[in-house]
Amino acid sequence: MTPAVRRLAAMLALALAACAGLAPRAALAPAPLPVAGGVSAEDAAMAGEVARLVNEHRAQVGCRPLAWDDAAARAAQGHSDDMARRGYFDDVSPEGHGVGERVRAAGARWVAVAENIASGSSAPGEVVRGWLASAEHRGNIESCIYTRHGVGYRDGMWTHVFYLPQ
């Protein structure tokens, strides 16, 4: 079996164990505040609340909580900052850069990565409820394969990054 096939088999086993509730579950602790330059304490607190609410929901569906990850938080905050500054709303930047490239540029190596974005609301609970009402966004939140995350917020622009490290 090649190393790539062994790695894939291990990832699938981990994902199945996590989704089946066989993987150990960590206690739900408040997420640390995002580490990113130029983020107000209020914006950081709102991002932390989204992280907490998402982990609370994951516990209800049998997934382990996501661990806060500074690289994911930098990627998320950078994307929220960019969307707010340049006035666009998309998972892909105007230059064509997606979440995978942003997470890699922030210093993380991943084998699976996803992103939820939202705009308009400044209420963390409203943003999470909106994501849960969308099948694709809900799927990212409820995917037990992801183990790390980070959230960014700026001027009504939310980014939530999920990933499984390499």
N, CA, C and O of each residue as an XYZ file, in Angstrom:
664
protein
N       0.853     -1.170      0.000
C       0.000      0.000      0.000
C       0.903      1.239      0.000
O       1.840      1.326      0.793
N       0.620      2.183     -0.880
C       1.434      3.396     -0.965
C       1.148      4.291      0.233
O       0.104      4.156      0.871
N       2.083      5.221      0.550
C       1.833      6.149      1.661
C       0.559      6.972      1.462
O      -0.161      7.239      2.424
N       0.281      7.370      0.234
C      -0.927      8.171     -0.021
C      -2.187      7.356      0.266
O      -3.145      7.878      0.836
N      -2.190      6.082     -0.125
C      -3.352      5.223      0.122
C      -3.499      4.974      1.622
O      -4.616      4.994      2.139
N      -2.382      4.739      2.337
C      -2.445      4.555      3.794
C      -3.011      5.796      4.474
O      -3.837      5.693      5.380
N      -2.556      6.988      4.026
C      -3.039      8.243      4.614
C      -4.537      8.404      4.374
O      -5.275      8.801      5.275
N      -4.989      8.092      3.147
C      -6.412      8.183      2.824
C      -7.220      7.204      3.666
O      -8.287      7.555      4.171
N      -6.720      5.976      3.823
C      -7.426      4.981      4.636
C      -7.521      5.433      6.090
O      -8.554      5.244      6.733
N      -6.447      6.028      6.609
C      -6.467      6.524      7.987
C      -7.461      7.660      8.142
O      -8.173      7.724      9.144
N      -7.522      8.567      7.161
C      -8.472      9.681      7.217
C      -9.905      9.174      7.205
O     -10.745      9.654      7.965
N     -10.184      8.202      6.341
C     -11.537      7.664      6.265
C     -11.920      6.958      7.561
O     -13.052      7.084      8.028
N     -10.985      6.218      8.141
C     -11.264      5.552      9.417
C     -11.551      6.572     10.506
O     -12.473      6.391     11.302
N     -10.759      7.654     10.546
C     -10.980      8.719     11.530
C     -12.342      9.364     11.326
O     -13.075      9.599     12.287
N     -12.679      9.649     10.075
C     -13.966     10.290      9.790
C     -15.129      9.383     10.186
O     -16.098      9.844     10.789
N     -15.037      8.111      9.855
C     -16.113      7.184     10.215
C     -16.239      7.037     11.723
O     -17.349      6.993     12.253
N     -15.113      6.961     12.416
C     -15.153      6.844     13.883
C     -15.758      8.094     14.497
O     -16.564      8.008     15.423
N     -15.370      9.258     13.984
C     -15.894     10.507     14.533
C     -17.394     10.616     14.294
O     -18.147     10.986     15.195
N     -17.825     10.293     13.078
C     -19.244     10.399     12.766
C     -20.071      9.355     13.506
O     -21.245      9.584     13.798
N     -19.472      8.226     13.805
C     -20.185      7.175     14.528
C     -20.161      7.409     16.027
O     -20.769      6.655     16.787
N     -19.456      8.458     16.458
C     -19.383      8.760     17.884
C     -18.384      7.897     18.622
O     -18.412      7.846     19.852
N     -17.485      7.205     17.894
C     -16.512      6.333     18.532
C     -15.239      7.074     18.923
O     -14.476      6.601     19.765
N     -15.013      8.221     18.320
C     -13.818      8.994     18.637
C     -14.042      9.726     19.955
O     -15.175     10.094     20.268
N     -12.979      9.943     20.734
C     -13.154     10.644     22.005
C     -13.664     12.060     21.787
O     -13.307     12.716     20.809
N     -14.495     12.520     22.698
C     -15.050     13.867     22.596
C     -14.431     14.745     23.667
O     -14.407     14.385     24.844
N     -13.937     15.886     23.254
C     -13.367     16.839     24.202
C     -14.505     17.655     24.797
O     -15.563     17.806     24.188
N     -14.274     18.171     25.980
C     -15.283     19.026     26.618
C     -15.439     20.304     25.806
O     -14.469     20.806     25.238
N     -16.644     20.822     25.751
C     -16.883     22.069     25.036
C     -16.385     23.230     25.884
O     -16.968     23.554     26.918
N     -15.326     23.837     25.444
C     -14.774     24.994     26.136
C     -14.945     26.199     25.233
O     -14.993     26.053     24.012
N     -15.040     27.387     25.811
C     -15.145     28.567     24.962
C     -13.932     28.651     24.036
O     -12.806     28.371     24.446
N     -14.171     29.035     22.803
C     -13.073     29.162     21.848
C     -12.215     30.357     22.217
O     -12.732     31.387     22.651
N     -10.899     30.226     22.045
C     -10.048     31.395     22.247
C     -10.418     32.463     21.232
O     -10.958     32.156     20.169
N     -10.134     33.686     21.552
C     -10.417     34.757     20.611
C      -9.439     34.684     19.453
O      -8.297     34.261     19.634
N      -9.869     35.089     18.264
C      -8.998     35.026     17.103
C      -7.733     35.840     17.296
O      -7.731     36.868     17.973
N      -6.662     35.362     16.691
C      -5.396     36.076     16.713
C      -5.218     36.690     15.340
O      -4.881     35.992     14.383
N      -5.438     37.973     15.235
C      -5.257     38.667     13.969
C      -5.070     40.141     14.269
O      -5.732     40.699     15.145
N      -4.179     40.755     13.548
C      -3.906     42.169     13.770
C      -5.071     43.040     13.360
O      -5.772     42.743     12.392
N      -5.276     44.118     14.099
C      -6.289     45.088     13.734
C      -7.719     44.667     13.977
O      -8.632     45.294     13.441
N      -7.952     43.634     14.761
C      -9.305     43.175     15.052
C      -9.726     43.761     16.391
O      -9.021     43.612     17.389
N     -10.873     44.425     16.412
C     -11.355     44.999     17.662
C     -11.751     43.892     18.629
O     -12.046     42.768     18.223
N     -11.753     44.225     19.896
C     -12.159     43.241     20.907
C     -13.596     42.781     20.662
O     -13.914     41.609     20.863
N     -14.453     43.688     20.233
C     -15.855     43.330     19.962
C     -15.958     42.350     18.792
O     -16.690     41.364     18.876
N     -15.228     42.614     17.694
C     -15.248     41.704     16.552
C     -14.668     40.345     16.924
O     -15.187     39.309     16.507
N     -13.595     40.347     17.707
C     -12.982     39.091     18.150
C     -13.950     38.298     19.022
O     -14.035     37.075     18.905
N     -14.674     38.987     19.889
C     -15.646     38.306     20.755
C     -16.774     37.696     19.923
O     -17.236     36.595     20.220
N     -17.217     38.404     18.887
C     -18.283     37.861     18.036
C     -17.790     36.637     17.273
O     -18.529     35.663     17.134
N     -16.556     36.670     16.776
C     -16.000     35.508     16.085
C     -15.892     34.329     17.053
O     -16.199     33.195     16.685
N     -15.462     34.588     18.272
C     -15.376     33.538     19.278
C     -16.732     32.945     19.611
O     -16.838     31.746     19.868
N     -17.764     33.766     19.608
C     -19.112     33.271     19.880
C     -19.602     32.368     18.751
O     -20.249     31.354     19.014
N     -19.307     32.717     17.503
C     -19.673     31.837     16.387
C     -18.980     30.490     16.563
O     -19.607     29.445     16.389
N     -17.697     30.506     16.906
C     -16.958     29.253     17.122
C     -17.614     28.424     18.225
O     -17.746     27.207     18.091
N     -18.019     29.068     19.298
C     -18.659     28.354     20.407
C     -19.991     27.756     19.974
O     -20.276     26.596     20.273
N     -20.807     28.534     19.275
C     -22.116     28.060     18.828
C     -21.984     26.889     17.851
O     -22.766     25.941     17.906
N     -21.004     26.958     16.968
C     -20.791     25.863     16.022
C     -20.403     24.595     16.780
O     -20.914     23.517     16.477
N     -19.511     24.710     17.755
C     -19.124     23.520     18.525
C     -20.288     22.981     19.350
O     -20.416     21.770     19.536
N     -21.121     23.868     19.836
C     -22.314     23.432     20.566
C     -23.216     22.609     19.645
O     -23.728     21.564     20.046
N     -23.409     23.079     18.419
C     -24.237     22.346     17.459
C     -23.586     21.014     17.084
O     -24.270     19.993     17.001
N     -22.277     21.015     16.859
C     -21.587     19.767     16.506
C     -21.776     18.718     17.601
O     -21.936     17.535     17.298
N     -21.761     19.128     18.845
C     -21.971     18.179     19.947
C     -23.360     17.550     19.856
O     -23.533     16.368     20.152
N     -24.343     18.341     19.446
C     -25.712     17.831     19.331
C     -25.850     16.778     18.233
O     -26.727     15.917     18.307
N     -24.989     16.842     17.214
C     -25.085     15.872     16.111
C     -24.022     14.775     16.221
O     -23.872     13.961     15.309
N     -23.287     14.752     17.332
C     -22.344     13.668     17.582
C     -20.935     13.875     17.076
O     -20.154     12.924     17.037
N     -20.586     15.084     16.690
C     -19.215     15.372     16.243
C     -18.403     15.960     17.391
O     -18.937     16.629     18.275
N     -17.106     15.695     17.354
C     -16.220     16.310     18.333
C     -16.140     17.811     18.078
O     -16.353     18.262     16.952
N     -15.836     18.585     19.113
C     -15.675     20.027     18.889
C     -14.452     20.294     18.022
O     -13.477     19.542     18.052
N     -14.517     21.354     17.265
C     -13.390     21.793     16.462
C     -12.406     22.531     17.362
O     -12.819     23.299     18.231
N     -11.126     22.308     17.166
C     -10.099     23.033     17.914
C      -9.829     24.354     17.214
O      -9.732     24.412     15.988
N      -9.707     25.415     18.006
C      -9.368     26.719     17.443
C      -7.972     26.633     16.850
O      -7.071     26.052     17.454
N      -7.794     27.208     15.674
C      -6.521     27.152     14.975
C      -6.159     28.548     14.485
O      -6.920     29.173     13.746
N      -4.984     29.034     14.905
C      -4.585     30.393     14.552
C      -4.404     30.585     13.046
O      -4.722     31.654     12.526
N      -3.902     29.572     12.336
C      -3.752     29.701     10.882
C      -5.122     29.821     10.214
O      -5.308     30.645      9.319
N      -6.079     29.003     10.647
C      -7.439     29.089     10.097
C      -8.052     30.448     10.424
O      -8.742     31.038      9.593
N      -7.799     30.941     11.634
C      -8.332     32.252     12.028
C      -7.710     33.369     11.186
O      -8.404     34.306     10.790
N      -6.398     33.272     10.910
C      -5.755     34.286     10.059
C      -6.336     34.255      8.648
O      -6.600     35.303      8.059
N      -6.534     33.054      8.109
C      -7.115     32.938      6.768
C      -8.535     33.491      6.741
O      -8.905     34.217      5.819
N      -9.331     33.146      7.756
C     -10.726     33.616      7.829
C     -10.783     35.127      7.994
O     -11.536     35.804      7.295
N      -9.987     35.654      8.919
C     -10.001     37.099      9.158
C      -9.521     37.855      7.930
O     -10.084     38.889      7.570
N      -8.481     37.338      7.290
C      -7.974     37.983      6.081
C      -9.019     38.041      4.987
O      -9.125     39.043      4.280
N      -9.802     36.960      4.837
C     -10.834     36.956      3.796
C     -11.972     37.913      4.148
O     -12.469     38.631      3.280
N     -12.388     37.926      5.415
C     -13.431     38.882      5.828
C     -12.948     40.317      5.632
O     -13.695     41.164      5.143
N     -11.702     40.590      6.011
C     -11.127     41.929      5.817
C     -11.130     42.307      4.344
O     -11.513     43.419      3.981
N     -10.700     41.376      3.498
C     -10.607     41.638      2.062
C     -11.984     41.894      1.459
O     -12.155     42.837      0.686
N     -12.969     41.061      1.807
C     -14.324     41.273      1.272
C     -14.878     42.622      1.708
O     -15.485     43.333      0.908
N     -14.671     42.981      2.992
C     -15.190     44.259      3.492
C     -14.473     45.438      2.823
O     -15.115     46.415      2.437
N     -13.165     45.349      2.689
C     -12.381     46.457      2.132
C     -12.684     46.670      0.653
O     -12.789     47.809      0.198
N     -12.826     45.567     -0.107
C     -12.997     45.699     -1.550
C     -14.438     45.548     -2.017
O     -14.718     45.649     -3.212
N     -15.355     45.304     -1.080
C     -16.775     45.305     -1.418
C     -17.244     44.162     -2.299
O     -18.046     44.373     -3.209
N     -16.759     42.965     -2.045
C     -17.282     41.796     -2.758
C     -17.718     40.759     -1.735
O     -17.381     40.857     -0.555
N     -18.472     39.761     -2.196
C     -18.925     38.679     -1.324
C     -18.855     37.390     -2.119
O     -19.722     37.107     -2.946
N     -17.801     36.602     -1.859
C     -17.595     35.362     -2.602
C     -16.553     34.526     -1.874
O     -15.694     35.059     -1.171
N     -16.639     33.205     -2.051
C     -15.633     32.308     -1.489
C     -14.292     32.454     -2.208
O     -13.247     32.082     -1.674
N     -14.334     32.990     -3.405
C     -13.124     33.154     -4.216
C     -12.838     34.651     -4.358
O     -13.731     35.439     -4.669
N     -11.587     35.024     -4.126
C     -11.208     36.438     -4.254
C     -11.260     36.862     -5.721
O     -11.292     36.009     -6.608
N     -11.270     38.166     -5.985
C     -11.259     38.618     -7.381
C     -10.066     38.081     -8.181
O     -10.135     37.985     -9.406
N      -8.979     37.734     -7.494
C      -7.808     37.170     -8.171
C      -7.918     35.658     -8.369
O      -7.041     35.053     -8.985
N      -8.983     35.041     -7.854
C      -9.188     33.613     -8.029
C      -8.661     32.743     -6.903
O      -8.575     31.526     -7.066
N      -8.307     33.322     -5.771
C      -7.789     32.549     -4.647
C      -8.936     32.029     -3.785
O      -9.830     32.779     -3.394
N      -8.892     30.726     -3.498
C      -9.910     30.084     -2.681
C      -9.417     29.791     -1.286
O      -8.295     30.142     -0.922
N     -10.263     29.146     -0.509
C      -9.971     28.872      0.897
C      -8.710     28.032      1.064
O      -7.923     28.276      1.978
N      -8.509     27.047      0.194
C      -7.326     26.196      0.322
C      -6.039     26.981      0.219
O      -5.101     26.766      0.988
N      -6.001     27.886     -0.731
C      -4.807     28.729     -0.897
C      -4.625     29.667      0.293
O      -3.503     29.893      0.746
N      -5.729     30.211      0.796
C      -5.628     31.137      1.937
C      -5.131     30.421      3.190
O      -4.308     30.962      3.928
N      -5.621     29.216      3.431
C      -5.190     28.461      4.621
C      -3.716     28.083      4.485
O      -2.953     28.193      5.445
N      -3.324     27.646      3.314
C      -1.920     27.296      3.076
C      -1.028     28.523      3.268
O       0.033     28.427      3.885
N      -1.454     29.675      2.741
C      -0.667     30.906      2.889
C      -0.570     31.339      4.348
O       0.391     32.001      4.738
N      -1.570     30.964      5.159
C      -1.560     31.310      6.585
C      -0.686     30.353      7.394
O      -0.487     30.549      8.593
N      -0.161     29.308      6.727
C       0.792     28.439      7.397
C       0.307     27.052      7.769
O       1.004     26.349      8.501
N      -0.855     26.628      7.299
C      -1.369     25.306      7.654
C      -1.335     24.381      6.438
O      -1.562     24.807      5.305
N      -1.052     23.132      6.695
C      -1.122     22.096      5.660
C      -2.381     21.280      5.943
O      -2.627     20.889      7.084
N      -3.159     21.029      4.930
C      -4.445     20.375      5.125
C      -4.646     19.264      4.095
O      -4.021     19.247      3.035
N      -5.553     18.325      4.451
C      -5.984     17.304      3.498
C      -7.459     17.498      3.122
O      -7.913     16.978      2.103
N      -8.192     18.235      3.931
C      -9.578     18.588      3.632
C      -9.811     19.989      4.197
O      -9.385     20.297      5.310
N     -10.485     20.827      3.425
C     -10.714     22.206      3.838
C     -12.061     22.677      3.297
O     -12.490     22.262      2.220
N     -12.720     23.547      4.055
C     -14.002     24.110      3.626
C     -14.160     25.492      4.252
O     -13.404     25.886      5.140
N     -15.151     26.205      3.767
C     -15.369     27.570      4.244
C     -16.845     27.920      4.139
O     -17.510     27.578      3.161
N     -17.343     28.602      5.152
C     -18.666     29.216      5.107
C     -18.470     30.716      5.160
O     -17.634     31.206      5.919
N     -19.231     31.453      4.363
C     -19.213     32.915      4.455
C     -20.647     33.405      4.620
O     -21.601     32.735      4.223
N     -20.776     34.577      5.209
C     -22.089     35.211      5.383
C     -21.866     36.713      5.382
O     -20.762     37.188      5.651
N     -22.910     37.449      5.081
C     -22.799     38.908      5.132
C     -24.092     39.504      5.661
O     -25.163     38.901      5.582
N     -23.957     40.699      6.197
C     -25.127     41.456      6.612
C     -25.395     41.479      8.094
O     -25.609     42.552      8.657
N     -25.392     40.350      8.740
C     -25.741     40.298     10.157
C     -24.520     40.533     11.032
O     -23.406     40.126     10.701
N     -24.756     41.199     12.156
C     -23.676     41.342     13.141
C     -23.961     40.489     14.371
O     -23.270     40.612     15.382
N     -24.970     39.626     14.296
C     -25.340     38.782     15.430
C     -24.842     37.353     15.198
O     -25.293     36.697     14.259
N     -23.920     36.858     16.034
C     -23.381     35.512     15.843
C     -24.445     34.422     15.747
O     -24.342     33.543     14.892
N     -25.462     34.459     16.605
C     -26.508     33.435     16.569
C     -27.268     33.444     15.264
O     -27.621     32.387     14.741
N     -27.524     34.620     14.735
C     -28.236     34.739     13.464
C     -27.402     34.159     12.318
O     -27.934     33.492     11.431
N     -26.102     34.418     12.344
C     -25.214     33.897     11.300
C     -25.181     32.372     11.340
O     -25.301     31.726     10.300
N     -25.020     31.796     12.517
C     -24.969     30.334     12.636
C     -26.314     29.729     12.225
O     -26.341     28.713     11.530
N     -27.431     30.338     12.642
C     -28.750     29.826     12.225
C     -28.893     29.866     10.703
O     -29.452     28.946     10.106
N     -28.392     30.925     10.081
C     -28.442     31.020      8.622
C     -27.641     29.914      7.955
O     -28.097     29.307      6.986
N     -26.449     29.653      8.473
C     -25.641     28.566      7.914
C     -26.329     27.216      8.102
O     -26.290     26.365      7.213
N     -26.952     27.024      9.251
C     -27.617     25.741      9.505
C     -28.863     25.562      8.634
O     -29.309     24.434      8.423
N     -29.423     26.653      8.131
C     -30.588     26.576      7.247
C     -30.198     26.258      5.800
O     -31.068     25.996      4.969
N     -28.907     26.280      5.496
C     -28.398     25.994      4.154
C     -27.728     24.624      4.163
O     -26.838     24.374      4.976
N     -28.151     23.737      3.263
C     -27.615     22.369      3.246
C     -26.094     22.345      3.111
O     -25.425     21.600      3.826
N     -25.544     23.144      2.210
C     -24.090     23.137      1.993
C     -23.337     23.645      3.220
O     -22.359     23.033      3.650
N     -23.792     24.760      3.780
C     -23.126     25.325      4.960
C     -23.277     24.402      6.170
O     -22.333     24.191      6.931
N     -24.476     23.864      6.327
C     -24.728     22.916      7.424
C     -23.816     21.695      7.288
O     -23.288     21.187      8.277
N     -23.641     21.235      6.049
C     -22.762     20.095      5.808
C     -21.342     20.352      6.279
O     -20.706     19.455      6.832
N     -20.835     21.556      6.070
C     -19.495     21.897      6.556
C     -19.453     21.866      8.083
O     -18.511     21.335      8.670
N     -20.461     22.428      8.715
C     -20.508     22.475     10.175
C     -20.619     21.075     10.756
O     -19.981     20.768     11.763
N     -21.417     20.228     10.134
C     -21.682     18.895     10.677
C     -20.738     17.807     10.163
O     -20.900     16.641     10.521
N     -19.774     18.157      9.348
C     -18.824     17.160      8.866
C     -17.825     16.837      9.978
O     -17.023     17.680     10.382
N     -17.894     15.614     10.452
C     -17.021     15.184     11.545
C     -15.568     15.017     11.114
O     -14.697     14.819     11.960
N     -15.296     15.092      9.826
C     -13.918     14.935      9.367
C     -13.056     16.140      9.762
O     -11.860     15.984     10.009
N     -13.641     17.324      9.824
C     -12.856     18.515     10.177
C     -12.541     18.513     11.666
O     -13.377     18.145     12.490
N     -11.325     18.929     11.997
C     -10.894     18.947     13.395
C     -10.475     20.333     13.873
O     -10.371     20.557     15.078
N     -10.234     21.261     12.960
C      -9.767     22.606     13.334
C     -10.578     23.664     12.611
O     -11.152     23.425     11.549
N     -10.607     24.842     13.219
C     -11.348     25.935     12.581
C     -10.864     27.288     13.066
O     -10.111     27.401     14.033
N     -11.326     28.316     12.355
C     -11.091     29.701     12.729
C     -12.186     30.550     12.115
O     -12.742     30.201     11.073
N     -12.495     31.663     12.760
C     -13.583     32.539     12.308
C     -13.049     33.955     12.187
O     -12.254     34.405     13.012
N     -13.491     34.649     11.155
C     -13.139     36.055     10.977
C     -14.397     36.881     10.785
O     -15.383     36.410     10.218
N     -14.353     38.127     11.264
C     -15.496     39.035     11.105
C     -14.993     40.459     10.895
O     -14.101     40.924     11.605
N     -15.570     41.140      9.919
C     -15.285     42.555      9.702
C     -16.465     43.191      8.988
O     -16.847     42.762      7.899
N     -17.036     44.210      9.601
C     -18.069     45.036      8.956
C     -19.171     44.219      8.272
O     -19.514     44.481      7.119
N     -19.719     43.241      8.976
C     -20.817     42.451      8.439
C     -20.402     41.291      7.556
O     -21.261     40.586      7.028
N     -19.109     41.077      7.384
C     -18.601     39.977      6.556
C     -18.018     38.884      7.456
O     -17.073     39.127      8.207
N     -18.584     37.691      7.373
C     -18.166     36.549      8.190
C     -17.478     35.509      7.324
O     -17.898     35.256      6.195
N     -16.423     34.908      7.854
C     -15.768     33.772      7.212
C     -15.482     32.740      8.291
O     -14.927     33.068      9.339
N     -15.861     31.496      8.035
C     -15.584     30.389      8.955
C     -14.837     29.323      8.155
O     -15.375     28.761      7.201
N     -13.599     29.051      8.552
C     -12.745     28.086      7.880
C     -12.683     26.808      8.698
O     -12.514     26.850      9.916
N     -12.819     25.671      8.027
C     -12.739     24.340      8.639
C     -11.627     23.582      7.918
O     -11.473     23.711      6.703
N     -10.835     22.775      8.678
C      -9.906     21.913      7.960
C      -9.470     20.716      8.785
O      -9.595     20.691     10.009
N      -8.949     19.718      8.066
C      -8.321     18.539      8.649
C      -6.847     18.650      8.315
O      -6.493     18.673      7.136
N      -5.969     18.720      9.316
C      -4.546     18.891      9.021
C      -3.930     17.677      8.344
O      -4.407     16.549      8.471
N      -2.869     17.949      7.633
C      -2.131     16.908      6.943
C      -1.277     16.136      7.912
O      -0.575     15.208      7.512
